[in-house]
Amino acid sequence: MTRPDNRPSRVTPSKKDLAEGRSRGSSRAGSKSTAKGGKAGAEDSKKAARESGSRPKGRVSEAAAPPARTGLLARLFPPRPVGADRVEVVSASADDGGAAEGPADGRRYGAGAILIVFFAAQLLATIAYAMVIPGSEYDPRAVTGLGGAVGQAVNQATTGQAVVISQPVPLWLSTLLQLPLWGALIAGPLWFAAKKGRGIVADLGLRMKATDVPLGLAIGIASQLLMVPALYWVVFKIIGVQDVSAEARALTDRATDPLSIVLVFVIVGIGAPVAEEIYFRGMALPIFRRRVRARWAILASAAFFAATHLQPLQFPALLVFGVILGVLTVRSGRLGPALWAHVGFNVVAAVSLLWNVTLF
């Protein structure tokens, strides 16, 4: 509508239009205020949570979760599954002889690893011996003691040879020559368990409890004082009385001073038990259990343990004692009891030979 002077006329909005406009404006203003209020409230909530030390509900930051183990630490000490110890003990029940663990136990190594470690240990020990003994003044075949020296001198004099008294290998050198053997028997199982297994604790059972010390020592001492005499009472009825301790006496006869006596106990009371238990009961026994029942795996590992000592006269005692050590390991699910039993068994033998205590 135009006025006569061609100027547009002012349109006056109706009351309805004014009401609708006010409604839309208030709605937009409410939305903006709500958004601003929501942001401000969220900021206030976060600030209050930071000040109080708590975390807001909802998404949890990465720092809240415990850091995961990576690298070598994760391989050596992986998280243990719930009830892992129970499985080891229950699987060796007395009723069924313990079912075989089977190949799907997480280990990616088997009997080949046992042979690799064994021959590597023998090779290293042989190399060390060949590098040290031939060029030295010591003779491994020399008889120890005054009687041995006199007998050697008389034999040389009667045969027209120059009298030269051979010196036996001293105990400090014998101890050093054992280190390559022990090192391989310990490092080999540790490497396989860490790199191709579930870790040294899960694979080898390398752990102990406080009660393992008295329990293991008591069983080891009792085995030496009771089992061995009873066993050889039967054996001697069959083959006649013989000197079972001849091999061990060749070692203890060289202990003529306090240092050498200490070295005897280092060899028989620390080095041999630790290395042999990690290898025979920690590594070999579980691998055998993957193929046969627990009772046969215990017997197989005990026979392997006895045979590798290369002492036929001591084989029966080592076999029976190996069975005892295997039962301790399977029943407890760890090496602690067997290790301390091995210590007690060897220490009693060393004491009896050093101080001429007759056991049987």
Secondary structure, 3 states (H helix, E strand, C coil): CECCCCCECCCCCCHHHHHHHHHHHHHHHHHHHHHHHHHHHHHHHHHHHHHHCCCCCCCCCHHHCCCCCCHHHHHHCCCCCCCHHHHHHHCCCCCCCCCCCCCCCCCCCCHHHHHHHHHHHHHHHHHHHHHHCCCCCECCCCCCHHHHHHHHHHHHHHCCCCCCCCECCCHHHHHHHHHHHHHHHHHHHHHHHHHHCCCHHHHHCCCCCCCHHHHHHHHHHHHHHHHHHHHHHHHHHHHCCCCCCHHHHHHHCCCCCHHHHHHHHHHHHHHHHHHHHHHHHHHHHHHHHCCCCHHHHHHHHHHHHHHCCCCHHHHHHHHHHHHHHHHHHHHHCCCHHHHHHHHHHHHHHHHHHHCCCCCC
